[in-house]
């Protein structure tokens, strides 16, 4: 199933615009996931110094994915992009156990923000293709995701480079996007 057929499932109203905010620490794989969704080459990805936006217009709907850089100096500006977010996708580098506490802190800050209240959350546990990657279940337990009660959420194991798990995550998004 391609991106356009998945997007057709997201269509809830004519001319509906769906805004997806794609966040996570630097080097988690956000831009690689975005490029994979857009069927673009992922061979040469550079760190995002600001943001990337990909829009797809098809059959009466528009999907906007906002990929915001995850460097520490950029994170305070994330909140400038929260308005009108329909879905939050948070990407975690599953192979970077040293930063699990830091990524958990940043995720908790996002979930506590009023502008993101009740916004469905998809967490991509990326880099599952690496041997020392933590499983999605281990990350969920380490971050106490089971305590999230104010929104639908899902953790999805994936490998952005290989493309595994991304389609499953987007299908979850299509089933849980907030209908406005």
N, CA, C and O of each residue as an XYZ file, in Angstrom:
720
protein
N       0.855     -1.174      0.000
C       0.000      0.000      0.000
C       0.893      1.226      0.000
O       1.750      1.365      0.873
N       0.707      2.126     -0.972
C       1.520      3.317     -1.067
C       1.009      4.431     -0.174
O      -0.053      4.320      0.438
N       1.782      5.505     -0.110
C       1.430      6.642      0.734
C       0.084      7.231      0.328
O      -0.718      7.583      1.193
N      -0.178      7.344     -0.974
C      -1.447      7.955     -1.396
C      -2.643      7.114     -0.979
O      -3.676      7.666     -0.598
N      -2.530      5.803     -1.040
C      -3.668      4.984     -0.617
C      -3.864      5.062      0.888
O      -4.998      5.016      1.364
N      -2.773      5.181      1.650
C      -2.902      5.378      3.092
C      -3.549      6.730      3.371
O      -4.399      6.853      4.252
N      -3.139      7.738      2.615
C      -3.690      9.078      2.817
C      -5.177      9.136      2.494
O      -5.922      9.893      3.117
N      -5.608      8.343      1.526
C      -7.038      8.316      1.205
C      -7.857      7.894      2.421
O      -8.973      8.371      2.624
N      -7.290      6.991      3.231
C      -7.976      6.564      4.447
C      -8.107      7.706      5.445
O      -9.027      7.719      6.262
N      -7.189      8.663      5.380
C      -7.217      9.785      6.316
C      -8.298     10.804      5.974
O      -8.662     11.639      6.803
N      -8.801     10.730      4.763
C      -9.774     11.714      4.318
C     -11.045     11.634      5.156
O     -11.721     10.606      5.176
N     -11.363     12.719      5.841
C     -12.561     12.711      6.673
C     -13.549     13.782      6.228
O     -14.738     13.685      6.531
N     -13.087     14.779      5.529
C     -13.954     15.853      5.038
C     -13.364     16.338      3.717
O     -12.157     16.229      3.502
N     -14.201     16.870      2.835
C     -13.647     17.460      1.630
C     -12.713     18.616      2.012
O     -13.012     19.397      2.915
N     -11.608     18.706      1.325
C     -10.624     19.762      1.554
C     -10.075     19.754      2.976
O      -9.625     20.790      3.464
N     -10.102     18.624      3.638
C      -9.570     18.498      4.999
C      -8.053     18.570      4.956
O      -7.415     17.943      4.111
N      -7.489     19.327      5.859
C      -6.049     19.404      5.999
C      -5.655     18.697      7.289
O      -6.195     18.991      8.356
N      -4.734     17.784      7.190
C      -4.267     17.031      8.348
C      -2.836     17.443      8.622
O      -1.959     17.333      7.765
N      -2.623     17.917      9.830
C      -1.292     18.410     10.201
C      -0.627     17.407     11.146
O      -1.132     17.116     12.230
N       0.509     16.895     10.705
C       1.282     15.946     11.492
C       2.576     16.620     11.916
O       3.312     17.150     11.083
N       2.849     16.598     13.209
C       4.079     17.147     13.755
C       5.027     15.989     14.033
O       4.686     15.073     14.781
N       6.215     16.023     13.435
C       7.212     14.957     13.528
C       8.382     15.464     14.366
O       9.160     16.306     13.918
N       8.498     14.937     15.597
C       9.511     15.420     16.537
C      10.334     14.265     17.103
O       9.974     13.097     16.956
N      11.426     14.606     17.740
C      12.315     13.656     18.385
C      13.695     14.280     18.489
O      13.959     15.320     17.887
N      14.569     13.649     19.250
C      15.927     14.165     19.393
C      16.659     14.128     18.053
O      16.263     13.419     17.129
N      17.733     14.909     17.974
C      18.565     14.889     16.776
C      19.102     13.470     16.548
O      19.396     12.742     17.496
N      19.219     13.106     15.298
C      19.751     11.816     14.870
C      18.818     10.641     15.182
O      19.259      9.491     15.179
N      17.551     10.908     15.448
C      16.601      9.822     15.719
C      16.087      9.183     14.429
O      15.684      8.020     14.434
N      16.099      9.935     13.324
C      15.636      9.407     12.045
C      14.377     10.060     11.519
O      13.713      9.498     10.647
N      14.029     11.235     12.027
C      12.789     11.914     11.616
C      12.779     12.207     10.119
O      11.817     11.873      9.427
N      13.834     12.822      9.623
C      13.876     13.199      8.209
C      13.905     11.970      7.319
O      13.310     11.976      6.241
N      14.584     10.923      7.747
C      14.620      9.685      6.969
C      13.215      9.098      6.860
O      12.814      8.646      5.788
N      12.472      9.101      7.954
C      11.085      8.624      7.921
C      10.254      9.473      6.972
O       9.489      8.943      6.166
N      10.404     10.797      7.066
C       9.647     11.699      6.190
C       9.976     11.435      4.722
O       9.072     11.356      3.890
N      11.240     11.302      4.405
C      11.630     11.046      3.014
C      11.141      9.675      2.543
O      10.757      9.522      1.384
N      11.153      8.685      3.425
C      10.653      7.361      3.065
C       9.153      7.432      2.768
O       8.673      6.808      1.821
N       8.417      8.197      3.582
C       6.974      8.372      3.344
C       6.704      9.029      2.002
O       5.725      8.709      1.327
N       7.580      9.951      1.623
C       7.414     10.671      0.359
C       8.064      9.941     -0.810
O       8.135     10.482     -1.913
N       8.543      8.709     -0.578
C       9.201      7.894     -1.605
C      10.402      8.612     -2.215
O      10.638      8.541     -3.421
N      11.154      9.304     -1.363
C      12.359      9.995     -1.810
C      13.591      9.198     -1.403
O      13.520      8.328     -0.535
N      14.718      9.501     -2.036
C      15.984      8.837     -1.744
C      16.433      9.162     -0.321
O      16.428     10.324      0.087
N      16.820      8.137      0.426
C      17.282      8.334      1.806
C      18.788      8.097      1.944
O      19.301      7.969      3.055
N      19.490      8.038      0.811
C      20.921      7.747      0.843
C      21.740      8.887      1.453
O      22.754      8.634      2.103
N      21.324     10.114      1.256
C      22.110     11.264      1.729
C      21.236     12.202      2.550
O      20.652     13.148      2.021
N      21.154     11.929      3.846
C      20.349     12.753      4.760
C      21.309     13.572      5.606
O      22.302     13.048      6.111
N      21.016     14.850      5.758
C      21.817     15.705      6.629
C      20.952     16.160      7.797
O      19.728     16.200      7.673
N      21.565     16.504      8.931
C      20.771     16.965     10.076
C      19.902     18.173      9.704
O      20.338     19.078      8.994
N      18.680     18.159     10.198
C      17.748     19.248      9.916
C      18.121     20.463     10.760
O      18.152     20.393     11.988
N      18.399     21.556     10.096
C      18.741     22.814     10.766
C      17.527     23.736     10.692
O      17.556     24.738      9.977
N      16.497     23.419     11.399
C      15.246     24.171     11.334
C      14.110     23.193     11.150
O      13.778     22.443     12.068
N      13.499     23.193      9.948
C      12.395     22.275      9.718
C      12.266     21.921      8.250
O      12.753     22.639      7.377
N      11.607     20.807      7.991
C      11.219     20.365      6.650
C       9.706     20.227      6.662
O       9.117     19.841      7.672
N       9.088     20.542      5.549
C       7.651     20.330      5.404
C       7.418     19.560      4.111
O       7.943     19.912      3.054
N       6.632     18.518      4.217
C       6.208     17.791      3.024
C       4.696     17.855      2.994
O       4.033     17.547      3.985
N       4.152     18.253      1.859
C       2.707     18.308      1.679
C       2.318     17.426      0.509
O       3.010     17.362     -0.507
N       1.199     16.753      0.677
C       0.664     15.926     -0.394
C      -0.775     16.357     -0.619
O      -1.579     16.354      0.313
N      -1.104     16.727     -1.844
C      -2.462     17.132     -2.204
C      -3.025     16.052     -3.111
O      -2.443     15.738     -4.149
N      -4.147     15.490     -2.723
C      -4.735     14.442     -3.545
C      -6.199     14.264     -3.215
O      -6.574     14.106     -2.053
N      -7.024     14.292     -4.246
C      -8.448     13.988     -4.129
C      -9.129     14.657     -2.942
O      -9.821     14.000     -2.165
N      -8.932     15.949     -2.808
C      -9.697     16.707     -1.823
C      -9.114     16.782     -0.430
O      -9.798     17.248      0.481
N      -7.891     16.350     -0.218
C      -7.293     16.507      1.101
C      -5.823     16.877      0.952
O      -5.197     16.669     -0.087
N      -5.310     17.431      2.032
C      -3.916     17.846      2.064
C      -3.309     17.370      3.376
O      -3.826     17.661      4.455
N      -2.214     16.640      3.272
C      -1.486     16.176      4.442
C      -0.212     17.000      4.551
O       0.593     17.034      3.620
N      -0.031     17.659      5.678
C       1.186     18.428      5.934
C       1.961     17.752      7.056
O       1.450     17.602      8.166
N       3.192     17.346      6.768
C       4.061     16.756      7.781
C       5.168     17.763      8.068
O       5.939     18.134      7.182
N       5.229     18.197      9.322
C       6.239     19.156      9.770
C       7.318     18.391     10.528
O       7.064     17.847     11.602
N       8.506     18.353      9.972
C       9.671     17.687     10.554
C      10.555     18.788     11.147
O      11.189     19.547     10.414
N      10.588     18.866     12.471
C      11.341     19.927     13.152
C      12.636     19.331     13.701
O      12.637     18.243     14.278
N      13.732     20.054     13.515
C      15.034     19.601     14.003
C      14.999     19.284     15.492
O      14.221     19.871     16.244
N      15.854     18.346     15.912
C      15.835     17.896     17.292
C      17.056     18.279     18.117
O      17.229     17.788     19.233
N      17.906     19.156     17.578
C      19.063     19.582     18.353
C      18.597     20.335     19.590
O      17.559     20.997     19.572
N      19.362     20.231     20.650
C      18.995     20.838     21.933
C      18.652     22.332     21.784
O      17.706     22.807     22.412
N      19.398     23.064     20.973
C      19.149     24.506     20.821
C      17.853     24.804     20.064
O      17.322     25.910     20.163
N      17.342     23.832     19.313
C      16.107     24.027     18.538
C      14.873     23.634     19.335
O      13.800     24.196     19.115
N      14.997     22.682     20.257
C      13.831     22.141     20.982
C      12.949     23.193     21.647
O      11.730     23.022     21.645
N      13.496     24.282     22.222
C      12.595     25.281     22.811
C      11.631     25.902     21.793
O      10.603     26.460     22.175
N      11.955     25.807     20.520
C      11.106     26.389     19.476
C      10.034     25.427     18.983
O       9.159     25.822     18.213
N      10.091     24.160     19.418
C       9.080     23.201     18.991
C       7.682     23.722     19.250
O       6.795     23.543     18.415
N       7.464     24.369     20.397
C       6.110     24.792     20.767
C       5.516     25.783     19.771
O       4.297     25.953     19.730
N       6.346     26.435     18.975
C       5.834     27.356     17.959
C       5.072     26.626     16.852
O       4.388     27.263     16.051
N       5.182     25.314     16.800
C       4.558     24.522     15.745
C       3.384     23.680     16.244
O       2.827     22.891     15.480
N       3.001     23.832     17.502
C       1.970     22.979     18.101
C       0.551     23.288     17.627
O      -0.286     22.387     17.580
N       0.263     24.537     17.276
C      -1.105     24.919     16.913
C      -1.657     24.044     15.789
O      -0.985     23.795     14.787
N      -2.867     23.594     15.973
C      -3.628     22.859     14.951
C      -3.013     21.504     14.580
O      -3.254     20.998     13.484
N      -2.232     20.922     15.474
C      -1.655     19.605     15.216
C      -2.746     18.539     15.374
O      -3.448     18.499     16.384
N      -2.874     17.683     14.364
C      -3.842     16.588     14.403
C      -3.225     15.304     14.954
O      -3.907     14.515     15.608
N      -1.940     15.097     14.691
C      -1.229     13.901     15.151
C       0.206     14.288     15.480
O       0.841     15.043     14.744
N       0.711     13.761     16.596
C       2.113     13.926     16.966
C       2.819     12.605     16.715
O       2.424     11.570     17.252
N       3.866     12.641     15.896
C       4.721     11.471     15.709
C       6.052     11.803     16.362
O       6.704     12.787     16.014
N       6.447     10.959     17.319
C       7.694     11.160     18.044
C       8.625     10.002     17.692
O       8.247      8.836     17.805
N       9.839     10.331     17.267
C      10.784      9.321     16.810
C      11.892      9.154     17.847
O      12.469     10.129     18.329
N      12.172      7.897     18.176
C      13.208      7.562     19.149
C      14.259      6.685     18.477
O      13.926      5.742     17.759
N      15.524      7.002     18.714
C      16.632      6.169     18.268
C      16.745      5.006     19.245
O      17.264      5.166     20.350
N      16.263      3.845     18.841
C      16.226      2.667     19.719
C      17.605      2.136     20.070
O      17.757      1.383     21.032
N      18.600      2.520     19.304
C      19.956      2.026     19.532
C      20.770      2.946     20.437
O      21.923      2.641     20.744
N      20.191      4.064     20.867
C      20.923      5.040     21.680
C      20.399      5.024     23.119
O      19.672      5.927     23.533
N      20.775      3.998     23.868
C      20.299      3.856     25.240
C      20.773      5.006     26.133
O      20.122      5.325     27.127
N      21.893      5.625     25.786
C      22.429      6.726     26.592
C      21.480      7.922     26.619
O      21.495      8.705     27.570
N      20.665      8.066     25.592
C      19.784      9.233     25.499
C      18.324      8.898     25.787
O      17.446      9.735     25.578
N      18.058      7.689     26.263
C      16.672      7.303     26.533
C      16.041      8.218     27.586
O      14.883      8.609     27.444
N      16.778      8.558     28.628
C      16.239      9.450     29.658
C      15.947     10.834     29.078
O      14.913     11.430     29.379
N      16.849     11.340     28.253
C      16.661     12.655     27.630
C      15.439     12.662     26.708
O      14.641     13.598     26.739
N      15.297     11.623     25.895
C      14.150     11.576     24.989
C      12.849     11.414     25.769
O      11.815     11.952     25.372
N      12.897     10.676     26.877
C      11.714     10.538     27.730
C      11.297     11.867     28.339
O      10.109     12.178     28.421
N      12.278     12.645     28.762
C      11.996     13.973     29.318
C      11.330     14.855     28.264
O      10.321     15.505     28.537
N      11.898     14.874     27.069
C      11.343     15.728     26.004
C       9.930     15.288     25.631
O       9.062     16.128     25.396
N       9.695     13.985     25.575
C       8.352     13.484     25.266
C       7.366     13.888     26.354
O       6.248     14.307     26.054
N       7.773     13.767     27.615
C       6.893     14.153     28.726
C       6.540     15.634     28.649
O       5.399     16.014     28.913
N       7.502     16.467     28.292
C       7.246     17.902     28.132
C       6.211     18.150     27.039
O       5.319     18.983     27.200
N       6.332     17.435     25.942
C       5.371     17.584     24.843
C       3.965     17.185     25.286
O       2.996     17.890     25.005
N       3.862     16.062     25.971
C       2.554     15.556     26.374
C       1.899     16.431     27.435
O       0.679     16.400     27.596
N       2.693     17.207     28.157
C       2.147     18.088     29.192
C       1.662     19.419     28.621
O       0.983     20.172     29.319
N       1.989     19.716     27.393
C       1.622     21.005     26.808
C       0.135     21.029     26.435
O      -0.363     20.112     25.783
N      -0.560     22.080     26.852
C      -2.006     22.205     26.592
C      -2.354     22.192     25.113
O      -3.408     21.684     24.730
N      -1.475     22.749     24.271
C      -1.775     22.802     22.840
C      -1.787     21.422     22.198
O      -2.360     21.236     21.125
N      -1.151     20.452     22.858
C      -1.125     19.092     22.324
C      -2.040     18.138     23.092
O      -1.971     16.921     22.917
N      -2.902     18.706     23.949
C      -3.821     17.885     24.739
C      -4.685     17.028     23.815
O      -5.238     17.521     22.832
N      -4.793     15.761     24.138
C      -5.627     14.790     23.433
C      -5.197     14.496     21.996
O      -5.895     13.773     21.286
N      -4.064     15.041     21.555
C      -3.583     14.776     20.202
C      -3.030     13.348     20.162
O      -2.170     13.005     20.973
N      -3.506     12.511     19.236
C      -2.986     11.149     19.141
C      -1.469     11.142     18.976
O      -0.894     12.014     18.326
N      -0.838     10.139     19.580
C       0.619     10.047     19.604
C       1.066      8.717     19.007
O       0.658      7.647     19.460
N       1.904      8.804     17.989
C       2.576      7.640     17.440
C       4.055      7.780     17.758
O       4.669      8.796     17.433
N       4.626      6.774     18.388
C       6.051      6.771     18.668
C       6.694      5.740     17.753
O       6.350      4.559     17.794
N       7.622      6.192     16.937
C       8.395      5.275     16.120
C       9.651      4.911     16.896
O      10.474      5.782     17.179
N       9.813      3.637     17.243
C      11.037      3.119     17.850
C      11.942      2.739     16.678
O      11.943      1.596     16.220
N      12.702      3.709     16.208
C      13.470      3.600     14.971
C      14.791      2.855     15.183
O      15.229      2.630     16.311
N      15.392      2.491     14.087
C      16.706      1.833     14.014
C      16.678      0.418     14.560
O      17.654     -0.057     15.141
N      15.544     -0.252     14.366
C      15.418     -1.638     14.801
C      16.316     -2.585     14.002
O      16.506     -3.737     14.393
N      16.860     -2.111     12.898
C      17.769     -2.920     12.097
C      19.155     -3.055     12.736
O      19.965     -3.860     12.278
N      19.436     -2.282     13.782
C      20.727     -2.354     14.461
C      20.675     -3.408     15.569
O      19.681     -3.510     16.289
N      21.727     -4.174     15.701
C      21.744     -5.304     16.634
C      21.522     -4.899     18.082
O      20.874     -5.638     18.823
N      22.029     -3.767     18.507
C      21.923     -3.361     19.910
C      20.718     -2.457     20.189
O      20.667     -1.792     21.224
N      19.766     -2.435     19.281
C      18.569     -1.602     19.476
C      17.660     -2.216     20.540
O      17.478     -3.432     20.594
N      17.101     -1.363     21.373
C      16.085     -1.802     22.339
C      14.785     -2.063     21.587
O      14.483     -1.378     20.609
N      14.030     -3.032     22.031
C      12.750     -3.324     21.385
C      11.741     -2.224     21.722
O      11.928     -1.452     22.663
N      10.679     -2.173     20.937
C       9.615     -1.202     21.216
C       9.031     -1.446     22.607
O       8.724     -0.493     23.324
N       8.876     -2.712     22.993
C       8.330     -3.036     24.321
C       9.268     -2.547     25.434
O       8.801     -2.032     26.449
N      10.571     -2.703     25.253
C      11.534     -2.218     26.249
C      11.486     -0.703     26.384
O      11.567     -0.169     27.490
N      11.355     -0.016     25.262
C      11.269      1.448     25.288
C       9.974      1.884     25.961
O       9.973      2.799     26.785
N       8.874      1.227     25.609
C       7.580      1.558     26.228
C       7.650      1.404     27.737
O       7.143      2.248     28.476
N       8.270      0.341     28.191
C       8.400      0.123     29.638
C       9.341      1.163     30.253
O       9.034      1.727     31.303
N      10.473      1.419     29.615
C      11.442      2.378     30.138
C      10.898      3.793     30.243
O      11.295      4.554     31.125
N       9.988      4.142     29.342
C       9.400      5.489     29.340
C       8.036      5.530     30.028
O       7.384      6.574     30.042
N       7.599      4.413     30.597
C       6.299      4.312     31.275
C       5.152      4.785     30.387
O       4.264      5.509     30.837
N       5.181      4.377     29.145
C       4.141      4.810     28.212
C       2.759      4.320     28.628
O       1.754      4.943     28.285
N       2.697      3.219     29.356
C       1.406      2.696     29.810
C       0.671      3.693     30.713
O      -0.523      3.533     30.969
N       1.373      4.710     31.191
C       0.751      5.731     32.046
C       0.007      6.806     31.231
O      -0.708      7.626     31.805
N       0.171      6.804     29.918
C      -0.511      7.790     29.073
C      -1.987      7.427     29.004
O      -2.346      6.363     28.499
N      -2.835      8.304     29.506
C      -4.276      8.029     29.567
C      -5.129      9.087     28.858
O      -6.338      8.912     28.709
N      -4.503     10.181     28.422
C      -5.281     11.300     27.901
C      -5.358     11.347     26.379
O      -5.831     12.336     25.819
N      -4.907     10.305     25.708
C      -4.895     10.306     24.246
C      -4.651      8.894     23.737
O      -4.079      8.069     24.450
N      -5.077      8.608     22.513
C      -4.671      7.333     21.924
C      -3.176      7.389     21.607
O      -2.672      8.420     21.162
N      -2.475      6.294     21.834
C      -1.052      6.249     21.522
C      -0.659      4.856     21.060
O      -1.340      3.867     21.334
N       0.446      4.812     20.361
C       0.970      3.555     19.842
C       2.477      3.688     19.724
O       2.974      4.734     19.308
N       3.209      2.644     20.082
C       4.641      2.591     19.786
C       4.824      1.573     18.683
O       4.297      0.463     18.756
N       5.573      1.953     17.661
C       5.751      1.121     16.483
C       7.242      0.934     16.227
O       7.963      1.906     16.001
N       7.701     -0.305     16.264
C       9.078     -0.614     15.888
C       9.235     -0.336     14.398
O       8.357     -0.663     13.599
N      10.363      0.272     14.031
C      10.584      0.548     12.616
C      12.071      0.668     12.311
O      12.909      0.781     13.205
N      12.360      0.640     11.038
C      13.680      0.965     10.510
C      13.446      1.909      9.346
O      12.982      1.495      8.284
N      13.767      3.178      9.550
C      13.516      4.171      8.508
C      14.336      3.881      7.251
O      13.846      4.052      6.134
N      15.566      3.450      7.430
C      16.433      3.166      6.281
C      15.858      2.028      5.434
O      15.815      2.124      4.208
N      15.422      0.963      6.085
C      14.874     -0.195      5.386
C      13.417      0.052      4.980
O      12.950     -0.469      3.968
N      12.708      0.854      5.782
C      11.302      1.137      5.501
C      10.346      0.258      6.277
O       9.133      0.412      6.139
N      10.845     -0.652      7.081
C       9.984     -1.562      7.843
C       9.276     -0.831      8.976
O       9.882     -0.024      9.681
N       7.989     -1.121      9.144
C       7.213     -0.589     10.253
C       6.596      0.776     10.015
O       5.684      1.169     10.742
N       7.060      1.496      9.034
C       6.546      2.846      8.799
C       5.104      2.797      8.318
O       4.258      3.549      8.802
N       4.825      1.922      7.376
C       3.459      1.787      6.860
C       2.489      1.427      7.983
O       1.385      1.967      8.053
N       2.908      0.508      8.867
C       2.046      0.112      9.989
C       1.742      1.309     10.890
O       0.611      1.478     11.347
N       2.750      2.131     11.141
C       2.534      3.326     11.957
C       1.569      4.298     11.310
O       0.696      4.848     11.982
N       1.716      4.514     10.025
C       0.838      5.453      9.311
C      -0.585      4.900      9.250
O      -1.546      5.668      9.296
N      -0.729      3.596      9.148
C      -2.075      3.017      9.189
C      -2.716      3.252     10.556
O      -3.917      3.508     10.639
N      -1.921      3.166     11.633
C      -2.449      3.476     12.964
C      -2.883      4.944     13.015
O      -3.936      5.268     13.566
N      -2.073      5.818     12.443
C      -2.429      7.244     12.396
C      -3.764      7.425     11.687
O      -4.624      8.170     12.155
N      -3.936      6.741     10.557
C      -5.175      6.906      9.789
C      -6.401      6.470     10.584
O      -7.494      7.003     10.394
N      -6.216      5.507     11.463
C      -7.329      5.019     12.270
C      -7.583      5.895     13.504
O      -8.655      5.820     14.106
N      -6.620      6.707     13.874
C      -6.724      7.458     15.141
C      -6.624      8.970     15.004
O      -6.600      9.680     16.008
N      -6.565      9.469     13.778
C      -6.470     10.916     13.609
C      -7.714     11.576     14.167
O      -8.831     11.091     13.984
N      -7.505     12.678     14.843
C      -8.612     13.419     15.454
C      -9.460     14.036     14.347
O      -8.965     14.817     13.534
N     -10.710     13.687     14.324
C     -11.628     14.239     13.319
C     -12.153     15.576     13.811
O     -12.765     15.665     14.875
N     -11.908     16.604     13.031
C     -12.347     17.949     13.424
C     -13.535     18.389     12.609
O     -14.040     19.495     12.802
